[in-house]
Structure formats: C-alpha cells, structure tokens
Amino acid sequence: YITIGYRGSYTIGREAQADAKFRRVARITVCGKTALAKEVFGDTLNESRDPDRPPERYTARYYLKFNFLEQAFDRLSEAGFRMAACSSTGTCAFAPEQGGPADDKIWTSYTEYVFCRD
C-alpha cells in the first residue's frame, strides 16, 4: 500500500460565486514502505524529512518534488497500483483577518488516496 495526501485551500466570495480562487497544492505527501515508495517515485521522491530510513520500514514523512496529483497517479498506475480508497475532510473560516472582504470564506481540505498493488 502507498498513501498519497495533500492539503488544498481556496476562497469563495459572496454567494459562492463561480470564480473561486484556488491555491496550488503546496506538497504531495507519501506514506508507505520506503523501498516501495522509492521504486514507484524514484528521484522525484524527496526524502529530506526522513533520511537514512531502512528500506523495510514505513514512513509518512516523504513528499514528492512535483505538485501535480495526476503525475503521482500516473506513476502509481504504471507500477501496477490501483486506488483502493480515498478520504477527504474540510473546514471553513471567514477571511477578514487576512485582508479579504467580510463575506469571503477560506476553505481548507486534506485529502488522502490509498493505493494497493496485488
């Protein structure tokens, strides 16, 4: 199993206007067995937060050097993985303290995708 996670955020103005302002995905995290993560993601895997992790051990501290979920999904598919589950959660806060109009809301979410290989 390999789990891919990311945090996202966006602002929606008055009456949920259609032009929501999305922020880019800052970091895609990787959780799984070290050897398996290296096999799938190769040199695009950033190990700086958990260097020298033995190959047979698990970690949740790796992240990818790119910011496109599609790239991660493509690499997992090419390595024979399929999506087994996903989960997402979100919260909302008003944005006046960040210089936005009083009616603007900032939504943040955390999403995880679980992939498995038979």
VMD Tcl script that draws the C-alpha trace (Angstrom):
set ca {
  {0.00 0.00 0.00}
  {1.00 3.59 -0.67}
  {-1.00 6.57 0.59}
  {-0.86 9.93 -1.20}
  {-2.05 13.01 0.70}
  {-2.32 16.73 0.10}
  {-3.73 19.90 1.63}
  {-5.68 22.30 -0.51}
  {-7.33 25.65 0.06}
  {-9.50 28.09 -1.82}
  {-11.52 31.25 -1.22}
  {-15.18 31.62 -2.12}
  {-16.70 35.06 -2.11}
  {-20.25 36.28 -1.59}
  {-22.97 33.81 -2.61}
  {-20.46 31.12 -3.69}
  {-19.56 32.83 -6.94}
  {-18.38 30.57 -9.72}
  {-14.87 32.07 -9.85}
  {-13.47 30.59 -6.64}
  {-9.79 31.41 -6.15}
  {-7.85 28.15 -5.82}
  {-4.35 27.95 -4.39}
  {-1.97 25.41 -5.79}
  {-1.20 22.19 -3.96}
  {1.84 23.01 -1.83}
  {3.07 19.48 -1.22}
  {2.03 15.92 -2.02}
  {2.96 13.58 0.83}
  {3.79 9.90 0.50}
  {3.21 7.30 3.18}
  {4.31 3.70 2.83}
  {7.22 1.29 2.88}
  {10.44 3.11 1.99}
  {11.58 0.64 -0.68}
  {8.17 0.67 -2.36}
  {7.99 4.48 -2.42}
  {11.46 4.66 -3.98}
  {10.51 2.02 -6.57}
  {7.42 3.96 -7.68}
  {8.62 7.56 -7.46}
  {12.39 7.23 -7.95}
  {14.26 10.53 -7.98}
  {11.03 12.55 -7.68}
  {10.71 11.39 -4.05}
  {12.03 13.93 -1.55}
  {13.49 12.06 1.42}
  {14.94 15.08 3.25}
  {12.47 14.84 6.15}
  {13.34 11.18 6.85}
  {16.83 10.44 5.51}
  {18.52 7.07 6.04}
  {15.23 5.24 6.58}
  {15.82 1.47 6.14}
  {14.06 0.03 3.03}
  {11.86 -2.37 5.03}
  {10.50 0.37 7.33}
  {7.44 2.56 6.83}
  {7.41 6.34 6.78}
  {4.85 9.12 6.47}
  {7.42 11.87 6.06}
  {8.29 11.69 2.35}
  {6.89 14.07 -0.22}
  {7.10 14.50 -3.97}
  {9.20 17.06 -5.81}
  {6.30 17.88 -8.14}
  {2.86 19.32 -7.33}
  {0.55 17.56 -9.77}
  {-1.63 14.74 -8.46}
  {-2.04 13.38 -11.98}
  {1.70 12.71 -12.17}
  {1.57 10.76 -8.90}
  {-1.45 8.79 -10.08}
  {0.23 8.01 -13.42}
  {3.36 6.70 -11.71}
  {1.32 4.54 -9.36}
  {-0.72 3.14 -12.26}
  {2.42 2.38 -14.28}
  {3.78 0.45 -11.26}
  {0.63 -1.69 -11.12}
  {-1.22 0.09 -8.32}
  {-4.94 0.79 -8.23}
  {-6.88 3.15 -5.99}
  {-8.46 1.26 -3.10}
  {-9.94 4.13 -1.06}
  {-9.94 7.87 -0.59}
  {-10.95 10.24 2.15}
  {-11.28 13.99 2.46}
  {-12.12 16.49 5.16}
  {-12.66 20.23 5.04}
  {-13.05 23.25 7.26}
  {-14.20 26.79 6.66}
  {-13.09 30.11 8.15}
  {-14.03 33.68 7.38}
  {-11.19 35.67 5.78}
  {-11.39 39.29 7.09}
  {-8.25 38.83 9.20}
  {-6.34 38.05 6.01}
  {-7.34 41.24 4.28}
  {-10.33 39.83 2.42}
  {-13.89 41.17 2.41}
  {-16.04 40.20 5.40}
  {-18.15 37.82 3.27}
  {-15.21 35.81 1.92}
  {-14.62 32.34 3.30}
  {-11.41 30.34 3.21}
  {-11.91 26.61 2.82}
  {-9.13 24.16 3.57}
  {-9.17 20.45 2.96}
  {-6.98 17.43 3.49}
  {-7.35 14.51 1.08}
  {-5.78 11.07 1.10}
  {-5.77 8.41 -1.60}
  {-4.87 4.82 -0.72}
  {-3.37 2.70 -3.49}
  {-2.66 -1.03 -3.43}
  {-0.91 -3.49 -5.68}
  {-1.99 -7.13 -5.84}
}
mol new
graphics top color blue
foreach p $ca { graphics top sphere $p radius 0.5 }
foreach p [lrange $ca 0 end-1] q [lrange $ca 1 end] { graphics top cylinder $p $q radius 0.2 }
display resetview
